[in-house]
Amino acid sequence: MQSSNNPEAFYNKLKAQLYETTNWPSKYLFKFIVKSDPIKIAKIESVFDNTGAVISSAASKNGKYTSVSVHVEMKNPESVISKYQQIGKEVQDVISL
């Protein structure tokens, strides 16, 4: 999700797009891909503790990677971006979609 060249510009663009396309508060679907490591998956899940999130995960065909989907009510685009940034800091080598 994050652009390594200019993360601030990327998040500003994402915030503008979220405001343009969604009425807030709204349900938002986060998707992450990580190596199939129970610790990494648990860290992602812990970021959404006590939020009422519905979390599902699925291993890739060969089991090397796991996709984690999180469907949760978010207040505004800033709260969405905050979650992406928190995941990026807490989970090594995560891919955000």
N, CA, C and O atoms as a MOPAC input file, in Angstrom:
PM7 MOZYME 1SCF
protein

 N      0.81900 1    -1.18300 1     0.00000 1
 C      0.00000 1     0.00000 1     0.00000 1
 C      0.86100 1     1.24500 1     0.00000 1
 O      0.56600 1     2.20300 1    -0.71400 1
 N      1.91000 1     1.24400 1     0.78200 1
 C      2.73500 1     2.43100 1     0.91700 1
 C      3.75100 1     2.52300 1    -0.20300 1
 O      4.39600 1     1.53500 1    -0.55500 1
 N      3.88800 1     3.70800 1    -0.75600 1
 C      4.89700 1     3.95900 1    -1.77000 1
 C      6.20200 1     4.27400 1    -1.07000 1
 O      6.25300 1     5.18200 1    -0.24100 1
 N      7.25600 1     3.54300 1    -1.38600 1
 C      8.53300 1     3.74800 1    -0.71000 1
 C      9.18800 1     5.05600 1    -1.11700 1
 O     10.03900 1     5.56500 1    -0.38800 1
 N      8.81300 1     5.61700 1    -2.26900 1
 C      9.42400 1     6.85700 1    -2.73500 1
 C      8.96700 1     8.06000 1    -1.92900 1
 O      9.79200 1     8.87000 1    -1.50600 1
 N      7.66300 1     8.19100 1    -1.71000 1
 C      7.12900 1     9.33700 1    -0.99600 1
 C      5.84900 1     8.92700 1    -0.26800 1
 O      4.74900 1     9.13600 1    -0.78000 1
 N      5.98900 1     8.34400 1     0.92100 1
 C      4.80500 1     7.85600 1     1.62900 1
 C      3.81500 1     8.97300 1     1.97800 1
 O      2.60600 1     8.73900 1     1.96800 1
 N      4.29700 1    10.16900 1     2.28200 1
 C      3.39600 1    11.26000 1     2.63600 1
 C      2.48500 1    11.62600 1     1.46100 1
 O      1.28300 1    11.82100 1     1.63800 1
 N      3.05900 1    11.71700 1     0.27500 1
 C      2.26300 1    12.03000 1    -0.91500 1
 C      1.26300 1    10.90700 1    -1.20300 1
 O      0.11600 1    11.15900 1    -1.57300 1
 N      1.71200 1     9.68300 1    -1.03000 1
 C      0.83100 1     8.53900 1    -1.26400 1
 C     -0.37900 1     8.59200 1    -0.32600 1
 O     -1.51600 1     8.43500 1    -0.77200 1
 N     -0.13800 1     8.81100 1     0.96100 1
 C     -1.23600 1     8.83700 1     1.92600 1
 C     -2.14300 1    10.05100 1     1.71800 1
 O     -3.35000 1     9.95800 1     1.94300 1
 N     -1.59300 1    11.17200 1     1.29900 1
 C     -2.43200 1    12.33600 1     0.99300 1
 C     -3.37300 1    12.03000 1    -0.17100 1
 O     -4.54600 1    12.40400 1    -0.14500 1
 N     -2.85400 1    11.34900 1    -1.18500 1
 C     -3.67700 1    10.97800 1    -2.33900 1
 C     -4.75600 1     9.97400 1    -1.92200 1
 O     -5.91100 1    10.08600 1    -2.33500 1
 N     -4.37200 1     9.00000 1    -1.10800 1
 C     -5.33200 1     8.00600 1    -0.62700 1
 C     -6.43100 1     8.68300 1     0.18200 1
 O     -7.61000 1     8.37700 1     0.00100 1
 N     -6.06300 1     9.58800 1     1.06300 1
 C     -7.04800 1    10.28900 1     1.88500 1
 C     -8.04700 1    11.04400 1     1.00300 1
 O     -9.25300 1    10.98800 1     1.24000 1
 N     -7.54800 1    11.74200 1    -0.00200 1
 C     -8.43000 1    12.47600 1    -0.91700 1
 C     -9.37700 1    11.52100 1    -1.64200 1
 O    -10.56500 1    11.81100 1    -1.78300 1
 N     -8.85500 1    10.39000 1    -2.09800 1
 C     -9.69200 1     9.41200 1    -2.80400 1
 C    -10.76300 1     8.83300 1    -1.88500 1
 O    -11.90500 1     8.63700 1    -2.30000 1
 N    -10.39300 1     8.56100 1    -0.64000 1
 C    -11.36400 1     8.00700 1     0.30100 1
 C    -12.47600 1     9.01000 1     0.59900 1
 O    -13.64100 1     8.62700 1     0.70200 1
 N    -12.13100 1    10.27000 1     0.73700 1
 C    -13.16000 1    11.29400 1     0.96300 1
 C    -14.08500 1    11.42300 1    -0.24400 1
 O    -15.28700 1    11.63700 1    -0.08600 1
 N    -13.52700 1    11.29400 1    -1.45000 1
 C    -14.31600 1    11.45200 1    -2.66500 1
 C    -15.25400 1    10.27900 1    -2.92700 1
 O    -16.32500 1    10.46700 1    -3.50400 1
 N    -14.87700 1     9.09600 1    -2.52100 1
 C    -15.61600 1     7.89400 1    -2.91500 1
 C    -16.47900 1     7.28000 1    -1.82300 1
 O    -17.23500 1     6.34600 1    -2.09400 1
 N    -16.38600 1     7.78400 1    -0.58800 1
 C    -17.06700 1     7.11700 1     0.51900 1
 C    -17.71500 1     8.13100 1     1.45000 1
 O    -17.17200 1     9.21000 1     1.68700 1
 N    -18.88000 1     7.77200 1     1.97400 1
 C    -19.52700 1     8.56800 1     3.02200 1
 C    -19.08100 1     8.00200 1     4.36800 1
 O    -19.21600 1     6.80400 1     4.61700 1
 N    -18.55700 1     8.85600 1     5.22500 1
 C    -17.99300 1     8.41900 1     6.50800 1
 C    -18.92300 1     8.76000 1     7.64700 1
 O    -19.61100 1     9.78000 1     7.60400 1
 N    -18.95400 1     7.90500 1     8.68900 1
 C    -18.23400 1     6.65000 1     8.88400 1
 C    -18.73700 1     5.56800 1     7.93300 1
 O    -19.86200 1     5.62400 1     7.43600 1
 N    -17.87100 1     4.57900 1     7.69500 1
 C    -18.19500 1     3.54500 1     6.72700 1
 C    -17.42800 1     2.25900 1     7.02900 1
 O    -16.39200 1     2.27400 1     7.69400 1
 N    -17.96000 1     1.15500 1     6.52700 1
 C    -17.21600 1    -0.10200 1     6.58900 1
 C    -16.04700 1    -0.00600 1     5.61000 1
 O    -16.18500 1     0.53900 1     4.51500 1
 N    -14.90400 1    -0.53700 1     6.01600 1
 C    -13.72400 1    -0.51100 1     5.15800 1
 C    -13.09500 1    -1.89500 1     5.18100 1
 O    -13.04900 1    -2.55000 1     6.22200 1
 N    -12.61500 1    -2.33200 1     4.03400 1
 C    -11.97400 1    -3.63600 1     3.92400 1
 C    -10.47000 1    -3.45000 1     3.76100 1
 O    -10.00300 1    -2.94400 1     2.74000 1
 N     -9.72600 1    -3.86200 1     4.76900 1
 C     -8.27100 1    -3.88400 1     4.71000 1
 C     -7.84900 1    -5.26600 1     4.21800 1
 O     -8.45600 1    -6.27100 1     4.58900 1
 N     -6.82000 1    -5.31700 1     3.39200 1
 C     -6.26900 1    -6.60000 1     2.95500 1
 C     -4.75300 1    -6.54800 1     3.08700 1
 O     -4.10500 1    -5.59600 1     2.65200 1
 N     -4.21200 1    -7.58300 1     3.69100 1
 C     -2.77400 1    -7.67800 1     3.89500 1
 C     -2.29300 1    -9.05200 1     3.46300 1
 O     -3.03000 1   -10.03400 1     3.54600 1
 N     -1.05500 1    -9.11300 1     3.00300 1
 C     -0.41700 1   -10.38900 1     2.68800 1
 C      0.89600 1   -10.43600 1     3.46300 1
 O      1.69900 1    -9.50400 1     3.41600 1
 N      1.09700 1   -11.55100 1     4.18200 1
 C      2.32900 1   -11.75500 1     4.94500 1
 C      2.79500 1   -13.19000 1     4.76200 1
 O      2.02900 1   -14.05900 1     4.34500 1
 N      4.06300 1   -13.42500 1     5.07900 1
 C      4.52500 1   -14.81100 1     5.12200 1
 C      3.70100 1   -15.52400 1     6.18100 1
 O      3.28400 1   -14.91300 1     7.16500 1
 N      3.46900 1   -16.80100 1     5.98200 1
 C      2.61000 1   -17.57100 1     6.89000 1
 C      3.31200 1   -17.79000 1     8.22500 1
 O      3.80400 1   -18.87900 1     8.52300 1
 N      3.34200 1   -16.73400 1     9.00900 1
 C      3.96400 1   -16.72800 1    10.32700 1
 C      2.87500 1   -16.35300 1    11.33500 1
 O      2.34500 1   -15.24300 1    11.28600 1
 N      2.54100 1   -17.26400 1    12.24400 1
 C      1.46000 1   -16.98300 1    13.19500 1
 C      1.68100 1   -15.70100 1    14.00200 1
 O      0.71500 1   -15.04300 1    14.38700 1
 N      2.92000 1   -15.34600 1    14.25900 1
 C      3.20600 1   -14.12800 1    15.02600 1
 C      2.82000 1   -12.88800 1    14.21000 1
 O      2.22300 1   -11.95500 1    14.74700 1
 N      3.15700 1   -12.87600 1    12.92300 1
 C      2.80600 1   -11.73800 1    12.06700 1
 C      1.29200 1   -11.61400 1    11.92200 1
 O      0.74400 1   -10.51300 1    11.97700 1
 N      0.63400 1   -12.72700 1    11.74100 1
 C     -0.82200 1   -12.71300 1    11.60600 1
 C     -1.45900 1   -12.20300 1    12.89600 1
 O     -2.39400 1   -11.40300 1    12.85400 1
 N     -0.96100 1   -12.65800 1    14.02600 1
 C     -1.48700 1   -12.21400 1    15.32300 1
 C     -1.25900 1   -10.71800 1    15.53500 1
 O     -2.10500 1   -10.04400 1    16.12200 1
 N     -0.13300 1   -10.19500 1    15.06700 1
 C      0.13000 1    -8.75100 1    15.20400 1
 C     -0.87500 1    -7.94000 1    14.40200 1
 O     -1.37400 1    -6.91900 1    14.87400 1
 N     -1.17300 1    -8.39500 1    13.18600 1
 C     -2.17800 1    -7.70100 1    12.37400 1
 C     -3.51900 1    -7.72700 1    13.09300 1
 O     -4.18800 1    -6.70000 1    13.21200 1
 N     -3.90800 1    -8.89900 1    13.57100 1
 C     -5.18600 1    -9.03100 1    14.25600 1
 C     -5.24400 1    -8.15400 1    15.50600 1
 O     -6.29200 1    -7.58800 1    15.81500 1
 N     -4.13500 1    -8.03900 1    16.22200 1
 C     -4.12300 1    -7.26300 1    17.46800 1
 C     -4.33600 1    -5.76500 1    17.22000 1
 O     -4.85800 1    -5.06300 1    18.08600 1
 N     -3.93600 1    -5.27800 1    16.04800 1
 C     -4.15200 1    -3.85800 1    15.71700 1
 C     -5.65500 1    -3.54700 1    15.67000 1
 O     -6.05900 1    -2.40500 1    15.89300 1
 N     -6.46600 1    -4.54400 1    15.38600 1
 C     -7.90400 1    -4.34400 1    15.26500 1
 C     -8.68100 1    -4.87900 1    16.46700 1
 O     -9.90200 1    -5.01400 1    16.39800 1
 N     -7.99000 1    -5.18500 1    17.56800 1
 C     -8.66700 1    -5.63800 1    18.78500 1
 C     -9.66300 1    -4.58200 1    19.24800 1
 O     -9.40500 1    -3.38200 1    19.15100 1
 N    -10.78300 1    -5.03400 1    19.74100 1
 C    -11.81800 1    -4.17200 1    20.32500 1
 C    -12.38700 1    -3.14100 1    19.34900 1
 O    -12.82800 1    -2.07000 1    19.76600 1
 N    -12.38000 1    -3.46100 1    18.05800 1
 C    -12.94900 1    -2.55300 1    17.06500 1
 C    -14.20100 1    -3.13200 1    16.42100 1
 O    -14.86000 1    -2.45400 1    15.63300 1
 N    -14.53600 1    -4.36900 1    16.74500 1
 C    -15.67100 1    -5.02400 1    16.11100 1
 C    -15.34800 1    -5.55400 1    14.72800 1
 O    -16.25000 1    -5.86300 1    13.95000 1
 N    -14.06900 1    -5.65900 1    14.42000 1
 C    -13.63000 1    -6.10700 1    13.09800 1
 C    -13.95500 1    -7.57400 1    12.87300 1
 O    -13.89900 1    -8.39400 1    13.78900 1
 N    -14.29800 1    -7.88200 1    11.62200 1
 C    -14.45400 1    -9.26600 1    11.18900 1
 C    -13.18700 1    -9.59700 1    10.40700 1
 O    -12.91400 1    -9.01300 1     9.35900 1
 N    -12.42200 1   -10.54600 1    10.93800 1
 C    -11.10900 1   -10.86800 1    10.36400 1
 C    -11.13600 1   -12.28500 1     9.81500 1
 O    -11.59100 1   -13.21700 1    10.47900 1
 N    -10.64000 1   -12.43000 1     8.59100 1
 C    -10.51200 1   -13.76500 1     8.00400 1
 C     -9.13800 1   -13.87500 1     7.37200 1
 O     -8.53200 1   -12.88000 1     6.97400 1
 N     -8.66400 1   -15.10300 1     7.29000 1
 C     -7.36000 1   -15.31800 1     6.67000 1
 C     -7.41300 1   -16.57300 1     5.81200 1
 O     -8.21900 1   -17.47600 1     6.03500 1
 N     -6.52700 1   -16.59700 1     4.82500 1
 C     -6.45200 1   -17.75000 1     3.92500 1
 C     -5.00500 1   -17.93800 1     3.49800 1
 O     -4.33200 1   -16.99000 1     3.09500 1
 N     -4.54700 1   -19.16300 1     3.59300 1
 C     -3.18100 1   -19.48400 1     3.16800 1
 C     -3.13000 1   -19.60500 1     1.65600 1
 O     -4.10600 1   -19.99200 1     1.01300 1
 N     -1.97400 1   -19.26600 1     1.09900 1
 C     -1.78800 1   -19.42900 1    -0.33900 1
 C     -1.76300 1   -20.91300 1    -0.67900 1
 O     -1.72800 1   -21.76700 1     0.20800 1
 N     -1.78100 1   -21.20200 1    -1.95500 1
 C     -1.82900 1   -22.59300 1    -2.42500 1
 C     -0.69400 1   -23.43400 1    -1.83200 1
 O     -0.91400 1   -24.57200 1    -1.41600 1
 N      0.50600 1   -22.87900 1    -1.79500 1
 C      1.64500 1   -23.63100 1    -1.26400 1
 C      1.86500 1   -23.38300 1     0.22500 1
 O      2.76400 1   -23.97400 1     0.82400 1
 N      1.04700 1   -22.50800 1     0.83100 1
 C      1.12800 1   -22.26300 1     2.26400 1
 C      2.22600 1   -21.30800 1     2.70400 1
 O      2.41600 1   -21.08800 1     3.90000 1
 N      2.94400 1   -20.74600 1     1.75500 1
 C      4.05600 1   -19.85800 1     2.09900 1
 C      3.56700 1   -18.48700 1     2.57500 1
 O      4.20700 1   -17.85500 1     3.41600 1
 N      2.43500 1   -18.03000 1     2.03800 1
 C      1.88700 1   -16.71900 1     2.38800 1
 C      0.46100 1   -16.85600 1     2.88900 1
 O     -0.23300 1   -17.82800 1     2.58800 1
 N      0.03700 1   -15.85800 1     3.66300 1
 C     -1.33100 1   -15.81100 1     4.15600 1
 C     -1.91100 1   -14.43600 1     3.85600 1
 O     -1.25900 1   -13.41700 1     4.08200 1
 N     -3.12800 1   -14.41300 1     3.35000 1
 C     -3.82700 1   -13.13400 1     3.17800 1
 C     -4.73900 1   -12.94600 1     4.38600 1
 O     -5.40100 1   -13.87800 1     4.84200 1
 N     -4.75200 1   -11.73100 1     4.88300 1
 C     -5.58800 1   -11.38900 1     6.03500 1
 C     -6.51800 1   -10.27100 1     5.59700 1
 O     -6.07100 1    -9.20700 1     5.16900 1
 N     -7.81400 1   -10.52100 1     5.70900 1
 C     -8.81800 1    -9.51500 1     5.36200 1
 C     -9.49200 1    -9.04300 1     6.64400 1
 O     -9.86500 1    -9.84600 1     7.50000 1
 N     -9.64100 1    -7.72500 1     6.76000 1
 C    -10.24100 1    -7.13300 1     7.94900 1
 C    -11.35300 1    -6.19400 1     7.49600 1
 O    -11.10300 1    -5.20600 1     6.80600 1
 N    -12.57800 1    -6.51400 1     7.89100 1
 C    -13.73500 1    -5.68600 1     7.53700 1
 C    -14.18500 1    -4.99500 1     8.82200 1
 O    -14.62000 1    -5.64400 1     9.77300 1
 N    -14.06900 1    -3.64800 1     8.83200 1
 C    -14.32100 1    -2.92700 1    10.07800 1
 C    -14.89600 1    -1.54700 1     9.79400 1
 O    -14.59500 1    -0.94300 1     8.76400 1
 N    -15.71900 1    -1.05400 1    10.70300 1
 C    -16.27400 1     0.29400 1    10.61900 1
 C    -15.18100 1     1.29300 1    10.97600 1
 O    -14.56000 1     1.19700 1    12.03500 1
 N    -14.95100 1     2.25300 1    10.08200 1
 C    -13.93800 1     3.28300 1    10.31800 1
 C    -14.62600 1     4.64400 1    10.33900 1
 O    -15.61600 1     4.86200 1     9.64000 1
 N    -14.08600 1     5.56300 1    11.15300 1
 C    -14.69500 1     6.88300 1    11.32500 1
 C    -14.46400 1     7.80100 1    10.12800 1
 O    -15.36200 1     8.53300 1     9.71000 1
 N    -13.23700 1     7.75100 1     9.57800 1
 C    -12.86400 1     8.68300 1     8.51300 1
 C    -11.58900 1     8.19200 1     7.82100 1
 O    -10.96900 1     7.23600 1     8.28700 1
 N    -11.19600 1     8.82100 1     6.73300 1
 C     -9.97400 1     8.39700 1     6.02800 1
 C     -8.71200 1     8.47200 1     6.89600 1
 O     -7.79700 1     7.66500 1     6.73200 1
 N     -8.66500 1     9.43000 1     7.80700 1
 C     -7.49800 1     9.52800 1     8.67800 1
 C     -7.33100 1     8.27600 1     9.54100 1
 O     -6.21100 1     7.82600 1     9.78000 1
 N     -8.45100 1     7.71800 1    10.00600 1
 C     -8.38100 1     6.50500 1    10.82100 1
 C     -7.94200 1     5.30500 1     9.98200 1
 O     -7.25100 1     4.42000 1    10.48600 1
 N     -8.33600 1     5.26700 1     8.71300 1
 C     -7.89900 1     4.20200 1     7.80000 1
 C     -6.38400 1     4.28300 1     7.61000 1
 O     -5.68000 1     3.28000 1     7.73000 1
 N     -5.90200 1     5.46200 1     7.31900 1
 C     -4.46700 1     5.65500 1     7.08500 1
 C     -3.66800 1     5.33600 1     8.34600 1
 O     -2.58500 1     4.75500 1     8.27100 1
 N     -4.19900 1     5.71500 1     9.48800 1
 C     -3.53000 1     5.42000 1    10.75600 1
 C     -3.33700 1     3.91300 1    10.94300 1
 O     -2.28000 1     3.47100 1    11.39300 1
 N     -4.34600 1     3.13700 1    10.60100 1
 C     -4.23700 1     1.67300 1    10.72200 1
 C     -3.18100 1     1.12200 1     9.75900 1
 O     -2.38200 1     0.26700 1    10.13900 1
 N     -3.17700 1     1.61100 1     8.51600 1
 C     -2.15900 1     1.15300 1     7.57400 1
 C     -0.76300 1     1.47900 1     8.09500 1
 O      0.13900 1     0.64600 1     8.00100 1
 N     -0.57300 1     2.67000 1     8.64000 1
 C      0.73200 1     3.07000 1     9.14900 1
 C      1.12800 1     2.24000 1    10.36100 1
 O      2.29100 1     1.86200 1    10.50200 1
 N      0.17200 1     1.95400 1    11.23500 1
 C      0.44800 1     1.13800 1    12.41600 1
 C      0.87200 1    -0.27300 1    12.01500 1
 O      1.83400 1    -0.81400 1    12.56100 1
 N      0.15900 1    -0.86200 1    11.06600 1
 C      0.52500 1    -2.20200 1    10.57600 1
 C      1.92500 1    -2.16700 1     9.97800 1
 O      2.73400 1    -3.05500 1    10.24300 1
 N      2.21600 1    -1.15000 1     9.17500 1
 C      3.53200 1    -1.02500 1     8.55000 1
 C      4.66200 1    -0.94900 1     9.55500 1
 O      5.75700 1    -1.45000 1     9.29700 1
 N      4.41000 1    -0.32500 1    10.70600 1
 C      5.43300 1    -0.20500 1    11.74700 1
 C      5.58100 1    -1.48500 1    12.55700 1
 O      6.68600 1    -1.83300 1    12.97600 1
 N      4.48000 1    -2.18400 1    12.77800 1
 C      4.48000 1    -3.32900 1    13.69200 1
 C      4.74800 1    -4.67100 1    13.01700 1
 O      5.16200 1    -5.61800 1    13.68400 1
 N      4.52000 1    -4.77100 1    11.71000 1
 C      4.65400 1    -6.05100 1    11.02000 1
 C      5.68000 1    -5.91400 1     9.89400 1
 O      5.48100 1    -5.15500 1     8.94600 1
 N      6.77400 1    -6.65600 1    10.01500 1
 C      7.81200 1    -6.64200 1     9.00100 1
 C      7.33000 1    -7.31500 1     7.72100 1
 O      6.63000 1    -8.32600 1     7.77000 1
 N      7.70100 1    -6.76100 1     6.59400 1
 C      7.45900 1    -7.36500 1     5.26400 1
 C      5.99500 1    -7.65000 1     4.97500 1
 O      5.66600 1    -8.68000 1     4.38700 1
 N      5.11800 1    -6.75000 1     5.38100 1
 C      3.69300 1    -6.89900 1     5.09000 1
 C      3.40000 1    -6.17300 1     3.77700 1
 O      3.96900 1    -5.11800 1     3.49300 1
 N      2.51300 1    -6.75100 1     2.99400 1
 C      2.04900 1    -6.09800 1     1.76800 1
 C      0.60500 1    -5.69100 1     2.03100 1
 O     -0.23700 1    -6.52500 1     2.36400 1
 N      0.33000 1    -4.40200 1     1.87800 1
 C     -1.02400 1    -3.87700 1     2.05800 1
 C     -1.64500 1    -3.66300 1     0.69900 1
 O     -1.03200 1    -3.06400 1    -0.18500 1
 N     -2.85700 1    -4.15100 1     0.53100 1
 C     -3.54700 1    -3.99800 1    -0.74600 1
 C     -4.67600 1    -3.00500 1    -0.61600 1
 O     -5.37900 1    -2.73900 1    -1.59100 1

